[in-house]
Amino acid sequence: MSDLTSPAAVQLCYENLNGSCIKTPYSPGPRLVLYLVFGSGALLAVLGNLLVMTSVLHFRQLHSPANFLIASLACADFLVGVTVMPFSTVRSVESCWYFGSYCKFHSCFEASFCYASIFHLCFISIDRYIAVTDPLIYPTRFTLSASGTCIAFSWLFSIVYSFALLYTGANEVGLEELVSALTCVGGCQIAVNQNWVFVNFLLFFVPALVMIIVYSKIFLVAKQQARKIESMSNETAKLSDSYKDRVAKRERKAARTLGVAVLAFLISWLPYFIDSIIDAFLGFITPTYVYEILVWIAYSNSAMNPLIYAFFYPWFRKAIKLIVTGKVLRENSSTINLFSE
């Protein structure tokens, strides 16, 4: 027992400092691997989403209300890669927080950008529904002002809600004894009481449910449109509807791509939110390593969307090539045609 309780047997986040958290570091091999994996994820989130934003904002052909929503979504993921993931990497690997009072900002940014992402995705799903069900009238219904309103709401509500909750201390009401017992120098875990955990879950679940319902309807409509086109026997009718069919096909493809992005978001964040609500009602029983795993599964979503766009969108691959090779610096590069059709 004397060996176990001796100072040499216990590593602290801050040596020779009273009230320091206990450090449980990994051995050199796994530590290096974790830094490489987490660091690569952060780098991919930053560079990938930067490419998405640059593509949409630079090329005039991509200046559309729907694409501005995608660029704004990429901005949220980009900011996760800049303001959240690097600091979480150190916390996860070293099991200590070395960034002082940035802890609360870190938690606020984490929550803000998560909710901004889900609201963007929710509005994108509604946009796709309008585009697929009525592709010819769609441009007059989802305008730049409508897109701007959706973007403004997504950002303002997410930031105001997250900062107000965490900076007023409302999240810790009723948990004062637990917070006091767990507080130590070198720790960065935010406790949220049952009431606000439930509200947080609803803010995730309700938009997610809307997205699931809307995309179910989108794929049902797309299936009906495909059957209608196949059953058309009159050649003149085919010719007269050819433009509408091409537009509908393009919108269905965009809906499929963004549907994959929504599915990736739900798979990434749902385990984290389910664990948070279970944890709050069962006395915070989740082990630290399980929490870190769930957090990093959620963070990985910020690096997924650029990969999804690169896989499904030929125009995005072409834009990446132009950006990487420096051709975007040429005069009139913003007018380059990115579409094969």
N, C-alpha and C positions, 0 to 999 in steps of 0.2 A: 504493500500500500504506500509505503514511503517513496518508492521509486515512481509510482504512478502520479503521486501528488507533488513531486519535486518540480521546480521551475523548468528543469531541462526537459521534462516529459511533456510539457504543455507549451505550445507555440501561441503567441498572441499576435493580433493584428498590429498593435503598437507596443513594442517591448518597453518595459519600465514606465508604463502609463497606467495608472489606476483606472479601473472600469473598462479596460480594453476587451474587445470580443476575442473569443478563442479562435485560432486559425486552424483549419483542417486542410492543408494543401495536398495537391496530388504529387506523385513522384515525377521526376523529370520527363520520362517518356510520355505518359498520358497527358502531362501538362503541356508539352510541346504540341501534341496532336490537337488538343482542345483549342489552343491558341490559333493554330492553323485553320481549323474548321470554323470556329466562330469568326475569326478575322476575315476569312474568305467570304463568309456569309454577309458580313458588314460591307466589305468591298463590293460585292456583287449588287447589294441593295443600293449603294451609292452610285456606282457607275452605270448599272442597268437602268435605273430610274432617271438618271441624268440624261441618258440617251433618249429615253421616251419623251421627256420634257423638251429637249432640244429639237427632236424630230417634229413634234407637233407645233412648237412655237416658230420654228425656222421656215418650214416648207409651207407655202401658202395653200397648197392643195389639201393640206391637212387641217386648215383653219375652219373647223365646223363646231357647232355647239356640243356634239357628242364627244369629239376628240379633245375639246377643252376640259371636259369632265375627266377624261382619261389622264390628261396631263396633270390636273389638280390631284387626282388619286396618286399618280406617280410622285408628286411633290410630297405627299404624306409619307409614302414609303421611303423616299429619299431622306427625309428628315429623321425617320426611325434609324436609318443607317448612319446618320451623322451624329445625332444627339442622344441616342439610346443604346444601340448595339455595342459600340466600342467600350463604354463604361460597364455595361452588363458583362462583357467578355472578361474584364479584369475581376469583377465581383464573382462571377461563376467559377473561374479557374483558381483564384487566390482565396476564395471564401471570405473576403474582406472588402470593405468599401473604403477607398483611399481618396475620395473626391469631396470630402467634407459636406458643406451645406448644399452642394449640387444634388444631393439625394432626393430632396423633395421636388426640385425641378425635373429631375430624371423621371420620377413617377408621374408627374403632371404631363410631361411630354409623351410618355408611354401611353397614358390613357387618352390624351387628346388625339394623337395620331391614329390610334386604334379606332376610336369612334368616328373620326373624320373619314377613315377608309370605309367603314361600313355604311355611313350615310351616302358617300359617293357611289358605292356599289349599288345601294338601294335606288338612288336616282337614275343610275345608268340602266338598271333593269327596267324601270318604268319607261325610260327613253327608248330602249330596245323594243318594248312591247308596242309603243305607238308606231315605231318605224316598221315593224313586221306586220301589224294588223292593217295599217293604212299608209303604205310607203310613199304614195304620191302626195298626200296631204301633209305628211309628217313634217316637211321643212317649214310649213307655216304654223305648226303647233308647237314644236320644240325649237324656239328661237334662241339667239344669243342672250337675250335678256332673261329668258327662262333658265338657260344653263348657268348664267351668272348668279341668279337667285339661289339655285341649288348649291352652287359652290360656296357662296357666302354663308348660307345656312349651315352647311356641313362643317365649315371651319369655325365660325363664330360660336355655334352651340357647343361643339366639342371642346373648344378651348375654355370658354367661360364656365361650362359645367365642371370640367376636370380641375381647373385651378380653384374654383370656388369651393368645391368639395374638400380638396386636400389642404388648402391654405387656411380655411376657417376652422379646421380640426373637427368638422362634423363627422368625418369617417371614424373618429376614435371615441365618440361619445358612448359611454358604457363599457369601454375597454381600457380605462385609465390604469387599472391595476396590472393588467396584462402588458400594456405598452411600457409601463414603468419597470416591470420585471424583466422584460426582454431588451430594454434599451441598453446599448453598450457602444463604446467608441469603436468604429470600424464596421458597424452594421447599417444596412439600408433595406429594411423591410417595412412596408406600410401596412398597418392593420386597418381593416374596414369592417364596421359593425354589420349586423344582419340586415338592418333596414336598407342601408346604402348598397350592400352587396346585391340585394334583391332588385333595387332600382338599376344598378349597373347591368345586371343580367337582363332585365327587361329592355334596356337600351340596346343591347345586343340581339336579344331574341326576337323582338317585334320587327325590326328591319329585316332580320334574317328570314322570318316567316313570310314577310311581304315578298322578298326576293324569290323564295321557293315557289310561292303561289304564282307570281308573275311569270317566272321562267317555265313553269309547268304549262301555263296558258300559251306562252310563246311557242313552245315545241308542239303543242296541240294544233295551233293555228298553222305552223310551218308544215306539219304533216298533212293537214287538209289542203293547203295550197299546192303541195307537191302532187297530191292525188288529183286535184282539179286540173293541173297542167298535163298530167299523164293521160287523163280521160278525154282531153279535148281532141275531137276528130276533125273539126272544121278548120281547114288550112288558113282561111282568111281570118278567122278568129284568132288563130295563133299569131298571125302577122300583126294584127291590130294590137294584140296584148304583149307583143314581144318586149317593148321597153319596160312595161310594168313588171313583167316576169323577171327581167334582168335586175331591176331595182329590188324586187322582193327577194330574189336569190342572194343578192349582195347583203341585204339587211339580215337575212336568216343566218348567213355565214358569220356576220359580226355578232349576232346574238349568241351563236354557238360558242364563239371565242370568249366572249365576256361571261357566258354561263360557266365556262371552265374556270375563269378567274374567280367567280363567286363561289364555286364549289371548293376551290383551293383555300379561299379565305375562311369558309365555314369549317373545313377540316382542320385548319391551323389553329383557329381561335376557340372553337367549341369546347375542346377538352379543358382549356385554361378556365373558361367561364364556368363550366360545370364543376370543376374542382374548387373554384373560389366560393361558389355558393354552398357546396357540401362542407367545405372547410369552416366557413363562418358559423354554420348551424351545428357542427359537431365539435367545436372547440379547437379549431386550428391544429388538426392532427396530421396534416400533410408534411412528410419529411422534406428537409431543405433540398435534397438532390432531386426529388420528384418535382418539386416546384420549379427548379431550374430547368429541368427537361421540358416541362410544359411551356415555360416562358420562351425557350428557344425554338420550340415547334411553332409557337405563335409568331416570333420574330422572323422565322424563315419565310413567312408569307410575303414579307417586304421584298425578298429577292426573287420570288416566284413569278410575279406578273410580267417583268421584262422577258423572261424565258418563254412564257405563254405567248406573248405578242410575237416574239421572234419565231416561234414554231408555227403559228397560225397566219401571221400577216406577212406576205411577201413585200409589201411596201415598207414595213418596218425594217426588214433585213436590208433592203436597198438603201434606206435612210442611214442605217448604221454604217454601211460600207462607205457612203458619201462623207459621213462625219469623221470616221476613223482615218480615211485617206486624205482628209483635209480639203476635199472638193467643195465643202460648204463655204469655204472662205473666198471662193471665186465670185466674181460679179454675176448677179442674176441667178445665183444657185438656188435661191428660194423658189424659183419658178420651175424647177426641174420636175418632170412628170415621174411620179413614183408608182403609177398604176400601169399594169400591163394591158388592161382592157382600154 
